[in-house]
Structure formats: C-alpha cells, structure tokens
Amino acid sequence: MDAIGTAEMEQEIEKKVIRFSKRTKDLMEDETGISTSVDEDDIKRYLEEVLIELKGKKNNHNQ
C-alpha cells in the first residue's frame, strides 16, 4: 500500500478508535459513576505506539 493510502487508513482507524473510546468511557461512567482519567490525547499516543509496533512487525515479516 502506498504512503497516501496508509496515512488515510491510519486516520480512519484513529477516528474509529477515538469514537469507540468516547462511547465506552461515557457508558462506563453512566453505569458505574466512576470517571476515567484517560483523555483523547492519551488514546492518540497509545494508538500511535500500536501503529508503529505493527509497522515494525510487518517490516520484519516481509524480510
């Protein structure tokens, strides 16, 4: 996949993960009354780490 396609795919994954995380966070807070300290920036940083790790594994697997 070319760089543009990969970047677009990563952006779409980020949007979906953030949307899912917000819904889950809200649901947990509603059901338990306990709020979490995880914010959108935390999610983005973690997702970035995951994508970097996946790219590394893909590159190692292709060699």
N, C-alpha and C positions, 0 to 999 in steps of 0.2 A: 504494500500500500504506500502511496506517495505521502510526502510530508503534509500536504494540504489536507488530504483525506484523513490522515492520522490526527491532525490537530482538530479537525471538525468532529471526529469521533470522540476525542478526549473531552471536548467542550460539551458534547451531548451527554456523555457519561457523567460529567460534573454536575450538569443541570439536574439530571435524574437523581443522582445521589443526594444532592442538597435538598431537593423537593421531598424525597422519601424521608430523609433525616428530620426535616422540619415537621412532617406529618407524624412521624413516630415520636418525636420529642413532645409535641402537643398532646398526643394520645396518652403517653406515659404520665405527663403532668396532670391531665384530666382524671386519669384512673387512680393515680397514687397520691396526688397532691404534692409530689416531690419534683422540684425542678432540677435540671441538669446544668452544669457549667459549660458544657460543650456548645460552642457557637459556630457560625458559618466558617470563620477563618480556620478554626481547628479542623473542621471537616475537609476544607480545601487542602490544608497542609498534609493531612493523612492521605487523602486521595492522591495527591502529587507523589508522595512516597510510594504508594502502591503501584502507580503507573510506572515510575522509574524502575522499581523492582521487576515488574512484568517485562519491561523493555529489555532489562539486563538478562532475564531468563530466556527471552525469545532470541536474543543475540547469541547467547551461549548454546542454545539448542540448534541454531542454524549453522553453527561452525562444525 
